[in-house]
Amino acid sequence: MAIPTVDLGLGVPSMSRLVYGVWRLADDTDTSDAHIQRKVDLCLDQGITTFDHADIYGDYRCEELFGRALTARNDLKSRIQLITKCDIMLMSEKYPDRRVKHYDTSAAHIRASVEASLQRLGVDTIDLMLVHRPDPLMDHHETGAALDALVDDGLARGIGVSNFMPWDVDLLQSAMQHQLLTNQIELSLLARDGFTNGQIAQLQAAGRPPMAWSPLAGGALFGPSGSAHDALRERLVDLASADGVGADAVALAWLLAHPAGIMPVAGTNNVGRIAALSDCLKVKLDRETWYELWTLAAGKEVP
């Protein structure tokens, strides 16, 4: 069953509803071109064509590894869409003069970061560029103009944000000509704040699909027995068995069932799990079951 596509906006290529997140790519025991290409091929076989990066992932290594694999198989570049992010400044051996982790949304850093990502990925244009975290020191006029210039100069096809609250989105958008196309936020059965704090509502009102990072709660949904989530995990397993899929497919289907058109960003280095990501499309949850899972995750009924 092929993953459907999503239209984010004018000038941006259609993206797959399920996105593959590469933030663990450098942690794999095998980072060869062939192994990375196999992961990409497994995604493409299911219709997962969109890949989510950030400059900092893998201590600034993931974009380089992925770009190297793309260059070795140049046919892949025309079949995929690339998302990346900027503004987090990590403490790293690569930047020995950096004194503290911080954010940088200055025009100079945004341009330099995007140009570096393009070089590492081996492409001419980023399909969707996201500001990774809200920057308390952001000059929204400077940042907005810099982001607009990325599109106008052909370095990015579209712009979005990540981890922004609605007021952060409004502030940045007020200084931009181009529309912000998404907000990538933490969202899962164990991270439900986005449904009630205005993040999802703002995107839904604008017709902009949200992106959900860590949609499986970093594996916490499937930890050892004896945790606070035992009842939830058992119900996920029951529902999964009925549809002949894994429990992770039900957790992803829970997000897909929301009318906002959430785009889960699923990341795993396990090739078996990658091959089964599209199983989430086999799961259909009615309203009561959706709320049943919410209730089990929260440990109490809704108000």
Secondary structure as UniProt FT lines:
FT   STRAND          5..6
FT   TURN            10..11
FT   STRAND          15..16
FT   STRAND          19..21
FT   TURN            23..24
FT   HELIX           25..27
FT   HELIX           33..46
FT   STRAND          50..52
FT   TURN            55..56
FT   HELIX           57..60
FT   HELIX           62..72
FT   HELIX           74..79
FT   STRAND          81..86
FT   STRAND          88..89
FT   TURN            93..94
FT   TURN            96..97
FT   STRAND          102..103
FT   HELIX           107..121
FT   STRAND          128..131
FT   TURN            136..137
FT   HELIX           140..152
FT   TURN            153..154
FT   STRAND          159..162
FT   HELIX           166..173
FT   TURN            174..175
FT   STRAND          180..186
FT   TURN            189..190
FT   HELIX           193..195
FT   HELIX           199..206
FT   STRAND          211..213
FT   TURN            215..216
FT   HELIX           217..222
FT   TURN            225..226
FT   TURN            228..229
FT   HELIX           230..243
FT   HELIX           247..256
FT   TURN            259..260
FT   STRAND          263..266
FT   HELIX           271..275
FT   HELIX           277..282
FT   HELIX           287..298
//
